Amino acid sequence: MYSAIQPFISKDSSQQSVYIDAYDEVRDVLMNLLDTPVKSTQHIGGTRHFQYQTEPILDVLVGVDSLHDITSLDEKRLNYVGFYRLHHKYRKKVVMARFNNLIDLKQEVRLHIIQRDTDQFEHYLFLDGLLSENPDVQHEFETFKLGLKHRDLGIRQYEIQKEKFFSKILKKYS
């Protein structure tokens, strides 16, 4: 898998429409899978609102009634449309990604599959709202991300640091 943080992108109206269209396509694929366990989808993160510099990755929050509903058959169906499960230790969520190709393995789309009606699902929605509407949080997050980028961390370490940042923001604003 691509081991470096991808170059950040900034607000550009043409890019924003590309991500909106890409989200619509992903939503349609997920909602039209045969016997899909997917109950809801939401475009989240920097490519939804471009309020700060962000990686060129479409993040989608996928709501299911139970994580146990994601069976091997569902994973196989998602594999057929280009999504592959990331086998890191995630707490109460499944993460799948679509890559630019199977050589470079740069993530283009990331699915955060989480059980609806849980605190974790609500935290994702709350944080996305803060990041799209609160200029102080936007500035703090962008500064934090740029600092991580200059530390030359690998993707996994970068993601761990972002999770810690989000926990801190949740405590501060909840």
C-alpha positions, 0 to 999 in steps of 0.5 A: 500500500502507498506508504506516504501521505498523499499531497494535500489539495485545497478548495477548487470549485471544479475539484469539489464537483468531481468529489460530489459526483464521485460520492453520488456514484459510490452511494448508488453502488452501495445502495444497489448491492443485492441484499445490501446491509447499507442503510445510509451513506454520507459524504464526510471529510475535507472533500465534502466542504474543502474548508482546509487542505485535505488528502484527495480521498473521498471519505464516506460514512456508511451506516449499517444496523450491525457490523455483523451484517457485513458478511464475506459475501458483501465483502466479495460484492464490494471487491467486484466493484473495486473496494477492498477491506483494510485489515488494521485494528479498527475499533467497532468499524470496518474500513474499505478502500478503492485504490487508483490501481493495484500497484501504487495502491493510493486510496481514492475512496474510503468507506467508514462502515459503522453501526448506526445508532451508536455513539461512534456513528454520532461522533462521526456526524458531530465531528464532520459538522464541526469541521465543515462549520466551525472556523476555529476547528478548521484552522486547528485541524489544518494546522495539525495536519500540516504539522503531521505532514512535515513529520514525514509519518507513514499513513498508519501513524498519520491516521492514529494521530488524527484519531487522537486529535478527533478524541481531543476535539470531541471532549472539547466541544461535546 
